[in-house]
């Protein structure tokens, strides 16, 4: 399974609680942190939910 790198580029302040939980589930707790996950449908769904707060790093 290919992996993707996800970087948080925008602050979680002011985001709804469910989006904060999604960032925590992805392992993103601070700004400009990069995490690596396998590209599964569940991970891609979480990234889609907080797409305005994160970017995919190549």
Predicted model as a PDB file, atoms N, CA, C, CB and O in Angstrom, pLDDT in the B-factor column:
MODEL        1                                                                  
ATOM      1  N   UNK A   1       0.852  -1.183   0.000  1.00 84.00           N  
ATOM      2  CA  UNK A   1       0.000   0.000   0.000  1.00 84.00           C  
ATOM      3  C   UNK A   1       0.895   1.243   0.000  1.00 84.00           C  
ATOM      4  CB  UNK A   1      -0.968   0.000   1.235  1.00 84.00           C  
ATOM      5  O   UNK A   1       1.800   1.340   0.829  1.00 84.00           O  
ATOM      6  N   UNK A   2       0.663   2.191  -0.907  1.00 95.00           N  
ATOM      7  CA  UNK A   2       1.482   3.412  -0.924  1.00 95.00           C  
ATOM      8  C   UNK A   2       1.212   4.279   0.302  1.00 95.00           C  
ATOM      9  CB  UNK A   2       1.213   4.219  -2.202  1.00 95.00           C  
ATOM     10  O   UNK A   2       0.140   4.219   0.904  1.00 95.00           O  
ATOM     11  N   UNK A   3       2.195   5.072   0.651  1.00 96.00           N  
ATOM     12  CA  UNK A   3       2.041   5.950   1.813  1.00 96.00           C  
ATOM     13  C   UNK A   3       1.909   7.389   1.349  1.00 96.00           C  
ATOM     14  CB  UNK A   3       3.236   5.801   2.787  1.00 96.00           C  
ATOM     15  O   UNK A   3       2.355   7.748   0.260  1.00 96.00           O  
ATOM     16  N   UNK A   4       1.290   8.208   2.193  1.00 96.00           N  
ATOM     17  CA  UNK A   4       1.175   9.635   1.930  1.00 96.00           C  
ATOM     18  C   UNK A   4       1.695  10.381   3.143  1.00 96.00           C  
ATOM     19  CB  UNK A   4      -0.293  10.040   1.608  1.00 96.00           C  
ATOM     20  O   UNK A   4       1.585   9.902   4.271  1.00 96.00           O  
ATOM     21  N   UNK A   5       2.255  11.546   2.908  1.00 97.00           N  
ATOM     22  CA  UNK A   5       2.708  12.417   3.982  1.00 97.00           C  
ATOM     23  C   UNK A   5       1.726  13.569   4.091  1.00 97.00           C  
ATOM     24  CB  UNK A   5       4.163  12.932   3.731  1.00 97.00           C  
ATOM     25  O   UNK A   5       1.386  14.212   3.098  1.00 97.00           O  
ATOM     26  N   UNK A   6       1.273  13.821   5.316  1.00 98.00           N  
ATOM     27  CA  UNK A   6       0.267  14.847   5.569  1.00 98.00           C  
ATOM     28  C   UNK A   6       0.877  15.896   6.472  1.00 98.00           C  
ATOM     29  CB  UNK A   6      -1.019  14.243   6.204  1.00 98.00           C  
ATOM     30  O   UNK A   6       1.473  15.567   7.497  1.00 98.00           O  
ATOM     31  N   UNK A   7       0.732  17.165   6.097  1.00 98.00           N  
ATOM     32  CA  UNK A   7       1.289  18.268   6.876  1.00 98.00           C  
ATOM     33  C   UNK A   7       0.180  19.215   7.282  1.00 98.00           C  
ATOM     34  CB  UNK A   7       2.374  19.018   6.078  1.00 98.00           C  
ATOM     35  O   UNK A   7      -0.643  19.608   6.455  1.00 98.00           O  
ATOM     36  N   UNK A   8       0.156  19.587   8.564  1.00 98.00           N  
ATOM     37  CA  UNK A   8      -0.825  20.566   9.031  1.00 98.00           C  
ATOM     38  C   UNK A   8      -0.275  21.952   8.735  1.00 98.00           C  
ATOM     39  CB  UNK A   8      -1.133  20.393  10.563  1.00 98.00           C  
ATOM     40  O   UNK A   8       0.813  22.301   9.190  1.00 98.00           O  
ATOM     41  N   UNK A   9      -1.030  22.748   7.967  1.00 98.00           N  
ATOM     42  CA  UNK A   9      -0.553  24.062   7.544  1.00 98.00           C  
ATOM     43  C   UNK A   9      -1.388  25.201   8.103  1.00 98.00           C  
ATOM     44  CB  UNK A   9      -0.538  24.143   6.046  1.00 98.00           C  
ATOM     45  O   UNK A   9      -1.016  26.367   7.972  1.00 98.00           O  
ATOM     46  N   UNK A  10      -2.522  24.873   8.728  1.00 97.00           N  
ATOM     47  CA  UNK A  10      -3.381  25.906   9.282  1.00 97.00           C  
ATOM     48  C   UNK A  10      -3.764  25.510  10.694  1.00 97.00           C  
ATOM     49  CB  UNK A  10      -4.640  26.123   8.404  1.00 97.00           C  
ATOM     50  O   UNK A  10      -3.887  24.325  11.003  1.00 97.00           O  
ATOM     51  N   UNK A  11      -3.952  26.502  11.551  1.00 97.00           N  
ATOM     52  CA  UNK A  11      -4.225  26.257  12.950  1.00 97.00           C  
ATOM     53  C   UNK A  11      -5.575  25.601  13.163  1.00 97.00           C  
ATOM     54  CB  UNK A  11      -4.154  27.538  13.718  1.00 97.00           C  
ATOM     55  O   UNK A  11      -6.514  25.809  12.395  1.00 97.00           O  
ATOM     56  N   UNK A  12      -5.657  24.799  14.230  1.00 96.00           N  
ATOM     57  CA  UNK A  12      -6.904  24.142  14.601  1.00 96.00           C  
ATOM     58  C   UNK A  12      -7.789  25.053  15.436  1.00 96.00           C  
ATOM     59  CB  UNK A  12      -6.618  22.861  15.361  1.00 96.00           C  
ATOM     60  O   UNK A  12      -8.934  24.701  15.719  1.00 96.00           O  
ATOM     61  N   UNK A  13      -7.288  26.213  15.838  1.00 96.00           N  
ATOM     62  CA  UNK A  13      -8.072  27.139  16.654  1.00 96.00           C  
ATOM     63  C   UNK A  13      -9.286  27.596  15.851  1.00 96.00           C  
ATOM     64  CB  UNK A  13      -7.211  28.363  17.106  1.00 96.00           C  
ATOM     65  O   UNK A  13      -9.151  28.044  14.712  1.00 96.00           O  
ATOM     66  N   UNK A  14     -10.443  27.482  16.435  1.00 96.00           N  
ATOM     67  CA  UNK A  14     -11.679  27.872  15.768  1.00 96.00           C  
ATOM     68  C   UNK A  14     -12.328  26.770  14.963  1.00 96.00           C  
ATOM     69  CB  UNK A  14     -11.419  29.017  14.884  1.00 96.00           C  
ATOM     70  O   UNK A  14     -13.439  26.936  14.462  1.00 96.00           O  
ATOM     71  N   UNK A  15     -11.641  25.638  14.834  1.00 96.00           N  
ATOM     72  CA  UNK A  15     -12.221  24.517  14.089  1.00 96.00           C  
ATOM     73  C   UNK A  15     -13.219  23.782  14.983  1.00 96.00           C  
ATOM     74  CB  UNK A  15     -11.107  23.543  13.588  1.00 96.00           C  
ATOM     75  O   UNK A  15     -13.071  23.793  16.205  1.00 96.00           O  
ATOM     76  N   UNK A  16     -14.226  23.147  14.397  1.00 97.00           N  
ATOM     77  CA  UNK A  16     -15.170  22.366  15.202  1.00 97.00           C  
ATOM     78  C   UNK A  16     -14.481  21.202  15.910  1.00 97.00           C  
ATOM     79  CB  UNK A  16     -16.302  21.840  14.322  1.00 97.00           C  
ATOM     80  O   UNK A  16     -13.410  20.759  15.494  1.00 97.00           O  
ATOM     81  N   UNK A  17     -15.092  20.716  16.966  1.00 97.00           N  
ATOM     82  CA  UNK A  17     -14.491  19.660  17.787  1.00 97.00           C  
ATOM     83  C   UNK A  17     -14.257  18.378  16.992  1.00 97.00           C  
ATOM     84  CB  UNK A  17     -15.378  19.362  18.988  1.00 97.00           C  
ATOM     85  O   UNK A  17     -13.264  17.687  17.222  1.00 97.00           O  
ATOM     86  N   UNK A  18     -15.156  18.047  16.058  1.00 97.00           N  
ATOM     87  CA  UNK A  18     -14.955  16.814  15.296  1.00 97.00           C  
ATOM     88  C   UNK A  18     -13.737  16.906  14.379  1.00 97.00           C  
ATOM     89  CB  UNK A  18     -16.199  16.498  14.473  1.00 97.00           C  
ATOM     90  O   UNK A  18     -13.081  15.896  14.126  1.00 97.00           O  
ATOM     91  N   UNK A  19     -13.428  18.100  13.880  1.00 97.00           N  
ATOM     92  CA  UNK A  19     -12.235  18.262  13.057  1.00 97.00           C  
ATOM     93  C   UNK A  19     -10.976  18.209  13.910  1.00 97.00           C  
ATOM     94  CB  UNK A  19     -12.293  19.580  12.283  1.00 97.00           C  
ATOM     95  O   UNK A  19      -9.941  17.724  13.453  1.00 97.00           O  
ATOM     96  N   UNK A  20     -11.048  18.698  15.136  1.00 97.00           N  
ATOM     97  CA  UNK A  20      -9.905  18.593  16.047  1.00 97.00           C  
ATOM     98  C   UNK A  20      -9.630  17.130  16.384  1.00 97.00           C  
ATOM     99  CB  UNK A  20     -10.161  19.403  17.341  1.00 97.00           C  
ATOM    100  O   UNK A  20      -8.475  16.710  16.453  1.00 97.00           O  
ATOM    101  N   UNK A  21     -10.698  16.356  16.593  1.00 97.00           N  
ATOM    102  CA  UNK A  21     -10.531  14.923  16.854  1.00 97.00           C  
ATOM    103  C   UNK A  21      -9.918  14.216  15.646  1.00 97.00           C  
ATOM    104  CB  UNK A  21     -11.884  14.280  17.213  1.00 97.00           C  
ATOM    105  O   UNK A  21      -9.111  13.299  15.802  1.00 97.00           O  
ATOM    106  N   UNK A  22     -10.301  14.642  14.448  1.00 97.00           N  
ATOM    107  CA  UNK A  22      -9.761  14.044  13.230  1.00 97.00           C  
ATOM    108  C   UNK A  22      -8.271  14.336  13.111  1.00 97.00           C  
ATOM    109  CB  UNK A  22     -10.508  14.567  11.992  1.00 97.00           C  
ATOM    110  O   UNK A  22      -7.497  13.454  12.737  1.00 97.00           O  
ATOM    111  N   UNK A  23      -7.860  15.562  13.424  1.00 97.00           N  
ATOM    112  CA  UNK A  23      -6.436  15.892  13.401  1.00 97.00           C  
ATOM    113  C   UNK A  23      -5.675  15.058  14.421  1.00 97.00           C  
ATOM    114  CB  UNK A  23      -6.223  17.387  13.675  1.00 97.00           C  
ATOM    115  O   UNK A  23      -4.580  14.573  14.135  1.00 97.00           O  
ATOM    116  N   UNK A  24      -6.251  14.889  15.614  1.00 97.00           N  
ATOM    117  CA  UNK A  24      -5.612  14.054  16.634  1.00 97.00           C  
ATOM    118  C   UNK A  24      -5.482  12.610  16.149  1.00 97.00           C  
ATOM    119  CB  UNK A  24      -6.413  14.102  17.950  1.00 97.00           C  
ATOM    120  O   UNK A  24      -4.455  11.968  16.373  1.00 97.00           O  
ATOM    121  N   UNK A  25      -6.513  12.103  15.492  1.00 97.00           N  
ATOM    122  CA  UNK A  25      -6.483  10.730  14.993  1.00 97.00           C  
ATOM    123  C   UNK A  25      -5.421  10.553  13.913  1.00 97.00           C  
ATOM    124  CB  UNK A  25      -7.854  10.336  14.446  1.00 97.00           C  
ATOM    125  O   UNK A  25      -4.839   9.477  13.773  1.00 97.00           O  
ATOM    126  N   UNK A  26      -5.175  11.603  13.161  1.00 97.00           N  
ATOM    127  CA  UNK A  26      -4.122  11.551  12.145  1.00 97.00           C  
ATOM    128  C   UNK A  26      -2.732  11.719  12.754  1.00 97.00           C  
ATOM    129  CB  UNK A  26      -4.355  12.629  11.092  1.00 97.00           C  
ATOM    130  O   UNK A  26      -1.732  11.450  12.090  1.00 97.00           O  
ATOM    131  N   UNK A  27      -2.660  12.158  14.008  1.00 97.00           N  
ATOM    132  CA  UNK A  27      -1.366  12.356  14.661  1.00 97.00           C  
ATOM    133  C   UNK A  27      -0.833  13.764  14.508  1.00 97.00           C  
ATOM    134  CB  UNK A  27      -0.366  11.390  14.116  1.00 97.00           C  
ATOM    135  O   UNK A  27       0.342  14.014  14.772  1.00 97.00           O  
ATOM    136  N   UNK A  28      -1.690  14.694  14.080  1.00 97.00           N  
ATOM    137  CA  UNK A  28      -1.273  16.082  13.891  1.00 97.00           C  
ATOM    138  C   UNK A  28      -1.717  16.901  15.095  1.00 97.00           C  
ATOM    139  CB  UNK A  28      -1.860  16.670  12.574  1.00 97.00           C  
ATOM    140  O   UNK A  28      -2.902  17.198  15.253  1.00 97.00           O  
ATOM    141  N   UNK A  29      -0.764  17.262  15.938  1.00 95.00           N  
ATOM    142  CA  UNK A  29      -1.097  17.997  17.146  1.00 95.00           C  
ATOM    143  C   UNK A  29      -0.513  19.403  17.159  1.00 95.00           C  
ATOM    144  CB  UNK A  29      -0.615  17.240  18.348  1.00 95.00           C  
ATOM    145  O   UNK A  29      -0.923  20.229  17.974  1.00 95.00           O  
ATOM    146  N   UNK A  30       0.429  19.687  16.277  1.00 95.00           N  
ATOM    147  CA  UNK A  30       1.028  21.018  16.202  1.00 95.00           C  
ATOM    148  C   UNK A  30       1.123  21.445  14.747  1.00 95.00           C  
ATOM    149  CB  UNK A  30       2.425  21.038  16.870  1.00 95.00           C  
ATOM    150  O   UNK A  30       1.108  20.621  13.832  1.00 95.00           O  
ATOM    151  N   UNK A  31       1.221  22.739  14.559  1.00 97.00           N  
ATOM    152  CA  UNK A  31       1.328  23.309  13.224  1.00 97.00           C  
ATOM    153  C   UNK A  31       2.651  22.899  12.572  1.00 97.00           C  
ATOM    154  CB  UNK A  31       1.210  24.841  13.283  1.00 97.00           C  
ATOM    155  O   UNK A  31       3.672  22.787  13.250  1.00 97.00           O  
ATOM    156  N   UNK A  32       2.628  22.679  11.276  1.00 97.00           N  
ATOM    157  CA  UNK A  32       3.789  22.321  10.454  1.00 97.00           C  
ATOM    158  C   UNK A  32       4.369  20.952  10.774  1.00 97.00           C  
ATOM    159  CB  UNK A  32       4.858  23.351  10.620  1.00 97.00           C  
ATOM    160  O   UNK A  32       5.509  20.669  10.405  1.00 97.00           O  
ATOM    161  N   UNK A  33       3.611  20.096  11.452  1.00 95.00           N  
ATOM    162  CA  UNK A  33       4.061  18.729  11.688  1.00 95.00           C  
ATOM    163  C   UNK A  33       3.705  17.876  10.479  1.00 95.00           C  
ATOM    164  CB  UNK A  33       3.427  18.145  12.982  1.00 95.00           C  
ATOM    165  O   UNK A  33       2.687  18.104   9.826  1.00 95.00           O  
ATOM    166  N   UNK A  34       4.552  16.891  10.183  1.00 97.00           N  
ATOM    167  CA  UNK A  34       4.322  15.989   9.061  1.00 97.00           C  
ATOM    168  C   UNK A  34       4.218  14.565   9.602  1.00 97.00           C  
ATOM    169  CB  UNK A  34       5.462  16.106   7.996  1.00 97.00           C  
ATOM    170  O   UNK A  34       5.067  14.124  10.376  1.00 97.00           O  
ATOM    171  N   UNK A  35       3.181  13.858   9.192  1.00 97.00           N  
ATOM    172  CA  UNK A  35       3.009  12.458   9.557  1.00 97.00           C  
ATOM    173  C   UNK A  35       2.872  11.644   8.282  1.00 97.00           C  
ATOM    174  CB  UNK A  35       1.773  12.260  10.485  1.00 97.00           C  
ATOM    175  O   UNK A  35       2.498  12.169   7.233  1.00 97.00           O  
ATOM    176  N   UNK A  36       3.177  10.360   8.384  1.00 97.00           N  
ATOM    177  CA  UNK A  36       3.109   9.479   7.227  1.00 97.00           C  
ATOM    178  C   UNK A  36       2.132   8.352   7.540  1.00 97.00           C  
ATOM    179  CB  UNK A  36       4.519   8.917   6.857  1.00 97.00           C  
ATOM    180  O   UNK A  36       2.240   7.692   8.573  1.00 97.00           O  
ATOM    181  N   UNK A  37       1.186   8.142   6.644  1.00 97.00           N  
ATOM    182  CA  UNK A  37       0.184   7.087   6.796  1.00 97.00           C  
ATOM    183  C   UNK A  37       0.058   6.331   5.487  1.00 97.00           C  
ATOM    184  CB  UNK A  37      -1.188   7.672   7.226  1.00 97.00           C  
ATOM    185  O   UNK A  37       0.416   6.835   4.423  1.00 97.00           O  
ATOM    186  N   UNK A  38      -0.461   5.104   5.584  1.00 96.00           N  
ATOM    187  CA  UNK A  38      -0.785   4.370   4.373  1.00 96.00           C  
ATOM    188  C   UNK A  38      -2.009   5.004   3.719  1.00 96.00           C  
ATOM    189  CB  UNK A  38      -1.034   2.869   4.681  1.00 96.00           C  
ATOM    190  O   UNK A  38      -2.877   5.552   4.398  1.00 96.00           O  
ATOM    191  N   UNK A  39      -2.063   4.922   2.431  1.00 95.00           N  
ATOM    192  CA  UNK A  39      -3.137   5.551   1.672  1.00 95.00           C  
ATOM    193  C   UNK A  39      -4.354   4.633   1.616  1.00 95.00           C  
ATOM    194  CB  UNK A  39      -2.663   5.900   0.250  1.00 95.00           C  
ATOM    195  O   UNK A  39      -4.643   4.045   0.574  1.00 95.00           O  
ATOM    196  N   UNK A  40      -5.067   4.509   2.734  1.00 96.00           N  
ATOM    197  CA  UNK A  40      -6.275   3.690   2.800  1.00 96.00           C  
ATOM    198  C   UNK A  40      -7.500   4.589   2.660  1.00 96.00           C  
ATOM    199  CB  UNK A  40      -6.331   2.883   4.130  1.00 96.00           C  
ATOM    200  O   UNK A  40      -7.397   5.800   2.854  1.00 96.00           O  
ATOM    201  N   UNK A  41      -8.643   4.023   2.331  1.00 96.00           N  
ATOM    202  CA  UNK A  41      -9.852   4.851   2.202  1.00 96.00           C  
ATOM    203  C   UNK A  41     -10.211   5.594   3.487  1.00 96.00           C  
ATOM    204  CB  UNK A  41     -11.021   3.988   1.784  1.00 96.00           C  
ATOM    205  O   UNK A  41     -10.700   6.722   3.420  1.00 96.00           O  
ATOM    206  N   UNK A  42      -9.981   4.993   4.651  1.00 97.00           N  
ATOM    207  CA  UNK A  42     -10.319   5.675   5.896  1.00 97.00           C  
ATOM    208  C   UNK A  42      -9.402   6.873   6.142  1.00 97.00           C  
ATOM    209  CB  UNK A  42     -10.235   4.701   7.070  1.00 97.00           C  
ATOM    210  O   UNK A  42      -9.864   7.920   6.596  1.00 97.00           O  
ATOM    211  N   UNK A  43      -8.123   6.731   5.850  1.00 97.00           N  
ATOM    212  CA  UNK A  43      -7.185   7.852   6.017  1.00 97.00           C  
ATOM    213  C   UNK A  43      -7.509   8.954   5.016  1.00 97.00           C  
ATOM    214  CB  UNK A  43      -5.715   7.377   5.839  1.00 97.00           C  
ATOM    215  O   UNK A  43      -7.497  10.134   5.370  1.00 97.00           O  
ATOM    216  N   UNK A  44      -7.795   8.589   3.787  1.00 96.00           N  
ATOM    217  CA  UNK A  44      -8.129   9.590   2.771  1.00 96.00           C  
ATOM    218  C   UNK A  44      -9.418  10.320   3.125  1.00 96.00           C  
ATOM    219  CB  UNK A  44      -8.261   8.932   1.394  1.00 96.00           C  
ATOM    220  O   UNK A  44      -9.548  11.509   2.834  1.00 96.00           O  
ATOM    221  N   UNK A  45     -10.369   9.634   3.745  1.00 97.00           N  
ATOM    222  CA  UNK A  45     -11.597  10.277   4.195  1.00 97.00           C  
ATOM    223  C   UNK A  45     -11.328  11.284   5.300  1.00 97.00           C  
ATOM    224  CB  UNK A  45     -12.591   9.236   4.675  1.00 97.00           C  
ATOM    225  O   UNK A  45     -11.928  12.358   5.326  1.00 97.00           O  
ATOM    226  N   UNK A  46     -10.413  10.935   6.228  1.00 97.00           N  
ATOM    227  CA  UNK A  46     -10.063  11.878   7.290  1.00 97.00           C  
ATOM    228  C   UNK A  46      -9.360  13.102   6.724  1.00 97.00           C  
ATOM    229  CB  UNK A  46      -9.176  11.200   8.335  1.00 97.00           C  
ATOM    230  O   UNK A  46      -9.615  14.228   7.153  1.00 97.00           O  
ATOM    231  N   UNK A  47      -8.478  12.879   5.765  1.00 97.00           N  
ATOM    232  CA  UNK A  47      -7.779  14.001   5.134  1.00 97.00           C  
ATOM    233  C   UNK A  47      -8.779  14.885   4.401  1.00 97.00           C  
ATOM    234  CB  UNK A  47      -6.687  13.495   4.158  1.00 97.00           C  
ATOM    235  O   UNK A  47      -8.659  16.110   4.433  1.00 97.00           O  
ATOM    236  N   UNK A  48      -9.755  14.287   3.747  1.00 97.00           N  
ATOM    237  CA  UNK A  48     -10.767  15.062   3.033  1.00 97.00           C  
ATOM    238  C   UNK A  48     -11.593  15.913   3.994  1.00 97.00           C  
ATOM    239  CB  UNK A  48     -11.684  14.132   2.237  1.00 97.00           C  
ATOM    240  O   UNK A  48     -12.006  17.019   3.645  1.00 97.00           O  
ATOM    241  N   UNK A  49     -11.836  15.404   5.199  1.00 98.00           N  
ATOM    242  CA  UNK A  49     -12.636  16.135   6.172  1.00 98.00           C  
ATOM    243  C   UNK A  49     -11.931  17.405   6.646  1.00 98.00           C  
ATOM    244  CB  UNK A  49     -12.953  15.244   7.361  1.00 98.00           C  
ATOM    245  O   UNK A  49     -12.586  18.410   6.924  1.00 98.00           O  
ATOM    246  N   UNK A  50     -10.604  17.366   6.740  1.00 97.00           N  
ATOM    247  CA  UNK A  50      -9.843  18.526   7.228  1.00 97.00           C  
ATOM    248  C   UNK A  50      -8.930  19.078   6.128  1.00 97.00           C  
ATOM    249  CB  UNK A  50      -9.003  18.140   8.472  1.00 97.00           C  
ATOM    250  O   UNK A  50      -7.841  19.582   6.402  1.00 97.00           O  
ATOM    251  N   UNK A  51      -9.394  18.971   4.887  1.00 97.00           N  
ATOM    252  CA  UNK A  51      -8.542  19.370   3.749  1.00 97.00           C  
ATOM    253  C   UNK A  51      -8.171  20.848   3.764  1.00 97.00           C  
ATOM    254  CB  UNK A  51      -9.241  19.050   2.447  1.00 97.00           C  
ATOM    255  O   UNK A  51      -7.176  21.237   3.152  1.00 97.00           O  
ATOM    256  N   UNK A  52      -8.955  21.681   4.453  1.00 97.00           N  
ATOM    257  CA  UNK A  52      -8.640  23.107   4.524  1.00 97.00           C  
ATOM    258  C   UNK A  52      -7.561  23.402   5.575  1.00 97.00           C  
ATOM    259  CB  UNK A  52      -9.905  23.905   4.840  1.00 97.00           C  
ATOM    260  O   UNK A  52      -7.068  24.527   5.651  1.00 97.00           O  
ATOM    261  N   UNK A  53      -7.192  22.403   6.382  1.00 97.00           N  
ATOM    262  CA  UNK A  53      -6.179  22.580   7.431  1.00 97.00           C  
ATOM    263  C   UNK A  53      -4.865  21.869   7.105  1.00 97.00           C  
ATOM    264  CB  UNK A  53      -6.715  22.071   8.758  1.00 97.00           C  
ATOM    265  O   UNK A  53      -3.844  22.143   7.735  1.00 97.00           O  
ATOM    266  N   UNK A  54      -4.881  20.965   6.133  1.00 98.00           N  
ATOM    267  CA  UNK A  54      -3.698  20.156   5.844  1.00 98.00           C  
ATOM    268  C   UNK A  54      -3.368  20.200   4.351  1.00 98.00           C  
ATOM    269  CB  UNK A  54      -3.915  18.699   6.301  1.00 98.00           C  
ATOM    270  O   UNK A  54      -4.174  20.625   3.523  1.00 98.00           O  
ATOM    271  N   UNK A  55      -2.153  19.743   4.041  1.00 97.00           N  
ATOM    272  CA  UNK A  55      -1.760  19.523   2.652  1.00 97.00           C  
ATOM    273  C   UNK A  55      -1.089  18.160   2.560  1.00 97.00           C  
ATOM    274  CB  UNK A  55      -0.809  20.657   2.138  1.00 97.00           C  
ATOM    275  O   UNK A  55      -0.624  17.614   3.561  1.00 97.00           O  
ATOM    276  N   UNK A  56      -1.045  17.627   1.368  1.00 96.00           N  
ATOM    277  CA  UNK A  56      -0.349  16.369   1.114  1.00 96.00           C  
ATOM    278  C   UNK A  56       1.041  16.734   0.609  1.00 96.00           C  
ATOM    279  CB  UNK A  56      -1.130  15.458   0.076  1.00 96.00           C  
ATOM    280  O   UNK A  56       1.184  17.436  -0.392  1.00 96.00           O  
ATOM    281  N   UNK A  57       2.071  16.246   1.316  1.00 93.00           N  
ATOM    282  CA  UNK A  57       3.459  16.533   0.966  1.00 93.00           C  
ATOM    283  C   UNK A  57       3.976  15.399   0.107  1.00 93.00           C  
ATOM    284  CB  UNK A  57       4.343  16.719   2.237  1.00 93.00           C  
ATOM    285  O   UNK A  57       3.801  14.230   0.450  1.00 93.00           O  
ATOM    286  N   UNK A  58       4.602  15.724  -0.991  1.00 81.00           N  
ATOM    287  CA  UNK A  58       5.161  14.690  -1.878  1.00 81.00           C  
ATOM    288  C   UNK A  58       6.576  14.372  -1.497  1.00 81.00           C  
ATOM    289  CB  UNK A  58       5.107  15.130  -3.338  1.00 81.00           C  
ATOM    290  O   UNK A  58       7.210  13.526  -2.128  1.00 81.00           O  
TER     291      UNK A  58                                                      
ENDMDL                                                                          
END                                                                             
